[in-house]
Amino acid sequence: MICQDCHKNKATVHVTHVINNQKVILNLCDECAARRGFNNPLKSVPFPLADFLSSMVSKTLSTSAEKLAEKTCPVCKLSYDTFAKTGKLGCGNCFSAFREPLADLLRKIHGSNLHRGKRHTGGASGIEPLKEEARLKDELKQAVSTEDFERAAQLRDMIKDLQKKLEVSDV
């Protein structure tokens, strides 16, 4: 979009005025916007999320700097060092390539790197089997740790049955 004043430069400032219920839109270049008195006080401020992430990453990076600095995404070739500076990933595969350091970073930011989600208000019946599965898995871990292998085998079978029921209900 071209500037409405000079008709030469690209419009980078878009101002909307509403006067007497009439909407007036101005599309101006930086110079024309400055001439009219429109300036962005945040223009010179760096993107805060990138700074925040890079500061968090730099703390993680210091633990095993050489190992992490050498990591790159096999698809987009983004290095972990570049991610640490910009705070931006290159593609979806970066999550897999930088799995361990990202898990630490997410744990620092959110307090956990496990997403639990929200409960669906109308689907409480679908949640119960998942809770049961989690309970059985916990009980299985405890049975194995106490070397109660007969109970562990029963629990394993119960989990498999429950998972088959869940698969059938999903289809």
C-alpha positions in Angstrom: 0.0 0.0 0.0 1.3 3.4 -1.0 1.4 6.5 1.3 -1.7 8.7 0.8 0.3 11.9 1.3 3.5 11.5 -0.8 2.3 8.7 -3.1 5.9 7.4 -3.3 6.8 5.4 -0.2 5.2 2.3 1.3 2.6 3.0 3.9 3.8 1.6 7.3 1.6 3.7 9.6 -2.1 3.1 9.6 -4.2 5.6 11.5 -8.0 5.3 12.0 -10.0 8.4 13.2 -13.7 8.4 14.1 -15.1 11.9 13.9 -18.8 12.5 14.1 -19.5 8.8 13.5 -17.4 9.0 10.3 -14.4 6.7 10.0 -11.4 8.1 8.3 -8.4 5.9 7.6 -4.9 7.3 6.9 -2.2 5.1 5.3 1.1 6.9 5.6 4.8 6.3 5.3 7.1 7.0 8.3 8.1 10.5 7.1 4.6 11.7 6.3 3.3 10.3 9.6 6.1 12.1 11.5 5.2 15.3 9.7 1.6 15.0 10.8 2.7 14.3 14.4 2.1 10.6 14.5 5.1 8.8 16.0 5.4 5.3 17.6 7.1 5.6 21.0 7.7 1.8 21.0 9.4 1.7 17.6 12.9 1.5 18.9 12.0 -1.0 21.7 13.0 -4.5 20.9 10.5 -7.3 20.8 10.1 -8.2 24.5 9.2 -11.9 24.1 12.3 -12.6 22.1 14.4 -10.9 24.8 12.7 -12.7 27.6 13.1 -16.1 25.9 16.7 -15.5 25.0 17.5 -14.5 28.5 15.9 -17.7 29.8 17.7 -19.8 27.1 21.0 -18.2 27.9 20.7 -19.5 31.5 20.0 -23.0 30.1 22.7 -22.6 27.5 25.4 -22.0 30.2 24.9 -25.4 31.7 26.2 -27.3 28.7 27.0 -24.6 26.2 29.2 -26.5 23.8 26.7 -29.4 23.4 23.7 -27.1 22.9 25.5 -24.6 20.6 26.2 -27.5 18.2 22.6 -28.6 18.0 20.7 -27.8 14.8 17.3 -28.6 13.4 17.7 -31.2 10.6 14.9 -29.6 8.5 15.4 -25.8 8.7 19.0 -25.9 9.8 18.3 -23.4 12.6 21.0 -23.7 15.3 20.1 -23.7 19.0 22.5 -20.7 19.4 20.4 -18.7 16.9 17.2 -19.7 18.8 18.8 -18.5 22.0 19.6 -15.1 20.4 16.2 -14.6 18.7 13.8 -16.5 20.8 12.1 -17.8 17.6 12.1 -21.4 16.3 12.4 -22.0 12.6 9.9 -24.8 12.0 7.8 -27.4 13.7 10.7 -29.9 13.7 12.7 -27.6 15.9 10.6 -28.8 18.9 11.9 -32.4 18.3 15.5 -31.3 17.6 15.7 -29.1 20.7 13.4 -31.3 22.9 15.5 -31.4 26.1 16.5 -27.7 26.3 13.0 -26.6 25.3 11.5 -28.9 28.0 13.8 -27.1 30.6 12.8 -23.7 29.2 9.1 -24.5 29.3 9.4 -25.8 32.8 11.1 -22.5 33.8 8.5 -20.3 32.1 5.3 -22.3 32.9 6.3 -24.2 36.0 5.7 -27.5 34.1 6.3 -28.8 30.6 3.3 -31.0 30.6 0.1 -29.6 29.1 -3.0 -30.8 31.0 -5.6 -28.8 29.1 -9.0 -27.8 30.3 -12.0 -30.0 30.9 -14.7 -30.0 28.3 -18.0 -29.0 30.0 -20.1 -31.5 28.1 -17.7 -34.4 28.0 -17.2 -35.5 31.6 -18.1 -39.1 30.7 -15.1 -39.2 28.3 -12.7 -38.0 31.0 -13.5 -40.8 33.5 -11.9 -43.6 31.5 -8.8 -41.5 31.1 -8.7 -40.9 34.8 -9.1 -44.6 35.4 -6.3 -45.4 33.0 -4.0 -43.0 34.8 -5.0 -44.5 38.2 -4.3 -48.0 36.9 -0.9 -47.0 35.5 0.1 -45.5 38.9 -1.0 -48.6 40.6 0.9 -50.7 38.1 4.1 -48.7 38.8 3.6 -49.2 42.5 3.0 -53.0 42.1 6.2 -53.3 40.0 8.2 -51.3 42.6 7.0 -53.6 45.4 7.7 -56.6 43.2 4.0 -57.7 43.3 4.2 -59.1 39.7 0.9 -61.0 39.8 -0.9 -57.8 40.6 1.2 -56.0 38.0 0.1 -58.5 35.3 -3.6 -58.0 36.3 -3.2 -54.3 36.1 -1.4 -54.5 32.8 -4.3 -56.5 31.3 -6.9 -54.1 32.8 -5.0 -51.2 31.2 -4.9 -52.9 27.8 -8.7 -53.7 28.0 -9.4 -50.1 28.9 -7.2 -48.8 26.0 -9.1 -51.0 23.5 -12.4 -49.7 24.8 -11.1 -46.1 24.4 -9.9 -46.8 20.8 -13.3 -48.3 19.9 -15.1 -45.3 21.3 -12.9 -42.9 19.4 -13.7 -44.4 16.1 
